[in-house]
Every structure is written in structure tokens, then in C-alpha cells.
């Protein structure tokens, strides 16, 4: 649930499949904030879950992609990490 109506509105942090609490979520942009950040958030969610040792098939079921997509994002992330450390 998003905050609307300003600072004094009633807000319930319901979380999502990525994180149980909106206010402490590690994503840069909420998954409910439209398509602009959807792919970036998907990659972040896959990375976060993989880093926490969650199996590829569980990640795929949770975020609604194929297991192959999870492996592809993980491999892509490994390549980008190796370039960043060079």
C-alpha cells in the first residue's frame, strides 16, 4: 500500500513478494510504482533472494518468471560484478 494524502495519512505497510515491510524494503523503487522500475526491481529482487541462498525455482515461482530467467539474471549479475571489481 502506498502513502497518499501527505505526512499525516493512515498507512499500513503490507509489503509484497520482495519484502514483508514497505518501509524497510531494500529496493530503490516500489514494485507498485509502475512499469518504469519493474525490470530493475525484478533484477534487484532476484539478486536479493539469490544472495540469501534461495533456490532458483523458488525465486522463479515467487516473482513469476521462469527458472531460466532467474539463471540468466544471476549470470548477468555475476558478469557485471566482475567488471565492476576490475
FIKOL-959559 format. One line per 4 residues: number of its first residue (from 1); their letters; for each residue x, y, z of N, C-alpha, C. Coordinates in Angstrom, 3 decimals. Atoms other than C-alpha are relative to their C-alpha. Example, Ala and Ser with C-alpha at 12.3 -4.5 7.8 and 13.67 -1.06 7.14 Angstrom:
<pts>
1 = as = 0.890,-1.190,0.000,12.300,-4.500,7.800,0.900,1.200,0.000 | -0.820,-1.190,-0.060,13.670,-1.060,7.140,-0.770,1.090,0.730 .
</pts>
This chain:
<pts>
1 = xxxx = 0.842,-1.181,0.000,0.000,0.000,0.000,0.885,1.241,0.000 | -0.800,-1.210,0.086,1.389,3.416,-0.939,-0.557,1.091,0.897 | 0.419,-1.147,-0.794,1.288,6.529,1.195,-0.621,1.022,-0.930 | 0.642,-1.075,0.750,-1.179,9.061,-0.179,-0.636,0.946,0.988 .
5 = xxxx = 0.667,-0.944,-0.874,-2.571,12.193,1.328,0.918,0.705,0.972 | -0.930,-0.769,-0.811,0.552,13.534,2.921,0.523,-0.728,1.220 | -0.726,0.515,-1.145,2.501,13.051,6.077,-0.892,-0.605,1.079 | 0.856,0.435,-1.099,-0.458,12.510,8.413,-1.067,-1.019,-0.410 .
9 = xxxx = 0.970,1.000,0.439,-2.321,9.859,6.418,0.239,-1.318,0.722 | -0.099,1.326,-0.607,-3.037,6.417,7.846,0.698,-0.926,-0.998 | -0.789,0.836,0.897,-0.546,3.944,6.391,0.193,-1.378,0.602 | -0.231,1.379,-0.420,-0.399,0.172,6.632,1.050,-0.591,-0.929 .
13 = xxxx = -1.080,0.581,0.784,2.830,-1.440,5.484,-0.286,-1.483,-0.207 | 0.369,1.381,0.275,1.662,-4.630,3.815,1.106,-0.786,-0.691 | -1.083,0.691,0.684,4.847,-5.431,1.911,-0.440,-0.608,-1.315 | 0.278,0.679,1.268,4.967,-7.605,-1.197,0.825,-1.279,-0.032 .
17 = xxxx = -0.773,1.237,0.103,6.672,-10.730,-2.505,1.491,0.214,0.193 | -1.428,-0.283,-0.139,10.054,-8.987,-2.310,0.391,0.156,1.466 | -0.342,-0.326,-1.382,9.969,-7.770,1.292,-1.282,0.171,0.811 | 1.242,-0.059,-0.771,7.405,-8.030,4.092,-0.372,1.381,0.533 .
21 = xxxx = 0.273,-1.320,-0.557,7.690,-4.381,5.167,0.410,1.090,-0.987 | -0.273,-1.058,0.989,7.414,-1.448,2.748,1.054,0.992,0.476 | -0.865,-1.067,-0.503,9.285,0.967,4.993,1.462,-0.405,0.140 | -1.394,0.460,-0.078,12.410,-1.189,5.213,0.425,-0.769,-1.246 .
25 = xxxx = -0.293,0.723,1.240,12.350,-2.606,1.672,1.321,0.477,-0.607 | -1.291,-0.379,0.571,15.797,-2.686,0.028,-0.062,0.484,-1.448 | 0.091,-0.435,1.390,14.501,-1.890,-3.472,0.047,1.517,-0.106 | -0.081,-1.440,0.232,15.226,1.543,-4.890,-1.354,0.595,-0.342 .
29 = xxxx = 1.306,-0.469,0.446,11.738,1.817,-6.337,-1.035,-1.093,0.273 | 1.056,0.954,-0.340,8.494,0.168,-5.221,-0.505,-0.729,-1.243 | 0.516,0.772,1.133,7.193,-2.612,-7.453,-1.366,0.500,-0.433 | 1.326,-0.511,0.324,3.798,-0.904,-7.339,0.043,1.386,-0.641 .
33 = xxxx = -0.135,-1.340,0.572,5.156,2.359,-8.792,0.047,0.011,-1.511 | 0.089,-0.019,1.456,4.529,1.447,-12.411,1.083,-0.787,-0.689 | -0.889,0.823,0.820,6.435,-0.141,-15.246,1.421,0.523,-0.086 | -1.344,-0.572,0.162,9.427,2.234,-15.234,1.048,-0.756,0.780 .
37 = xxxx = -0.987,0.686,-0.823,11.163,0.441,-12.412,-0.202,-1.492,0.092 | 0.345,1.409,-0.147,9.673,-3.010,-12.935,1.171,-0.933,-0.287 | -1.109,0.897,0.337,12.650,-4.653,-14.674,1.142,0.162,0.999 | -1.074,-0.243,-0.956,15.167,-3.023,-12.360,-0.335,-0.641,1.352 .
41 = xxxx = 0.414,0.617,-1.251,13.155,-4.167,-9.349,-0.002,-1.510,-0.093 | -0.017,1.443,0.189,12.806,-7.655,-10.772,1.426,-0.515,0.158 | -1.408,0.389,-0.107,16.579,-7.892,-11.132,0.467,0.119,1.447 | -0.383,-0.195,-1.405,17.060,-6.484,-7.614,-0.586,-1.077,0.893 .
45 = xxxx = 0.657,1.026,-0.805,14.555,-8.946,-6.164,0.681,-1.348,-0.201 | -0.672,1.272,0.288,16.206,-11.905,-7.896,1.376,-0.017,0.667 | -1.332,-0.079,-0.613,19.649,-10.758,-6.740,-0.084,-0.135,1.520 | 0.133,0.035,-1.446,18.492,-10.212,-3.160,-0.336,-1.413,0.490 .
49 = xxxx = 0.381,1.351,-0.409,16.832,-13.626,-2.945,1.132,-0.992,-0.240 | -1.117,0.899,0.302,19.770,-15.394,-4.628,1.135,0.182,1.015 | -1.042,-0.280,-0.992,22.217,-13.681,-2.258,-0.338,-0.589,1.368 | 0.438,0.591,-1.269,20.146,-15.040,0.635,-0.128,-1.517,-0.089 .
53 = xxxx = -0.045,1.448,0.138,20.534,-18.581,-0.698,-1.309,-0.664,-0.398 | 1.274,0.571,0.420,17.002,-19.035,-2.027,0.183,-0.681,-1.354 | -0.152,0.801,1.218,16.781,-21.701,-4.740,-0.650,0.690,-1.196 | 0.477,-0.630,1.238,16.217,-20.632,-8.355,-1.470,-0.288,-0.266 .
57 = xxxx = 1.411,0.323,0.272,12.899,-22.483,-8.650,-0.936,0.746,0.951 | 0.809,-0.757,-0.961,11.590,-20.755,-5.505,-0.060,1.473,-0.406 | -0.028,-1.384,0.470,12.685,-17.351,-6.803,-0.929,0.151,-1.202 | 0.830,-0.057,1.212,11.022,-18.061,-10.155,-1.476,-0.013,0.344 .
61 = xxxx = 1.401,0.065,-0.406,7.736,-19.026,-8.510,-0.441,1.258,0.736 | 0.338,-1.180,-0.794,7.837,-16.038,-6.167,-0.198,1.239,-0.865 | 0.084,-1.228,0.811,8.468,-13.343,-8.787,-0.736,-0.184,-1.317 | 0.808,0.243,1.185,6.553,-15.026,-11.600,0.756,-0.020,-1.316 .
65 = xxxx = -0.791,0.154,1.222,9.312,-15.748,-14.116,0.438,-1.456,-0.108 | -0.492,1.368,0.163,10.870,-18.921,-15.495,1.314,-0.190,0.765 | -1.273,0.310,-0.662,13.769,-20.679,-13.810,1.157,0.463,-0.870 | -1.036,-0.453,0.938,15.822,-19.911,-16.931,0.240,1.499,0.139 .
69 = xxxx = -0.141,-1.450,-0.176,15.144,-16.188,-16.444,0.791,0.310,1.268 | -0.751,-0.197,-1.249,16.416,-16.409,-12.864,1.476,-0.270,-0.239 | -1.403,0.329,0.279,19.610,-18.125,-14.047,0.645,1.052,-0.905 | -0.522,-1.024,0.906,20.029,-15.543,-16.823,0.335,1.283,0.769 .
73 = xxxx = -0.275,-1.204,-0.795,19.743,-12.609,-14.376,1.168,-0.212,0.956 | -1.117,0.283,-0.903,22.108,-14.310,-11.935,1.321,0.023,-0.758 | -1.223,0.012,0.807,24.691,-14.898,-14.694,0.367,1.416,-0.433 | -0.230,-1.384,0.406,24.298,-11.327,-15.918,0.558,0.809,1.168 .
77 = xxxx = -0.464,-0.689,-1.198,24.801,-10.070,-12.376,1.443,-0.359,0.325 | -1.375,0.420,-0.240,27.988,-12.104,-11.991,0.955,0.689,-0.964 | -0.847,-0.676,0.985,29.388,-10.633,-15.223,0.168,1.479,0.355 | -0.093,-1.433,-0.302,28.566,-7.064,-14.176,0.805,0.232,1.270 .
81 = xxxx = -0.792,-0.118,-1.207,30.081,-7.641,-10.705,1.486,-0.164,-0.281 | -1.412,0.208,0.311,33.330,-8.922,-12.212,0.584,1.191,-0.747 | -0.468,-1.204,0.692,33.556,-5.861,-14.484,0.158,1.163,0.966 | -0.062,-1.090,-0.975,32.931,-3.522,-11.542,1.227,-0.114,0.876 .
85 = xx = -1.147,0.189,-0.876,35.749,-5.059,-9.491,1.331,0.098,-0.750 | -1.237,-0.056,0.798,38.273,-4.847,-12.366,0.615,1.377,0.037 .
</pts>
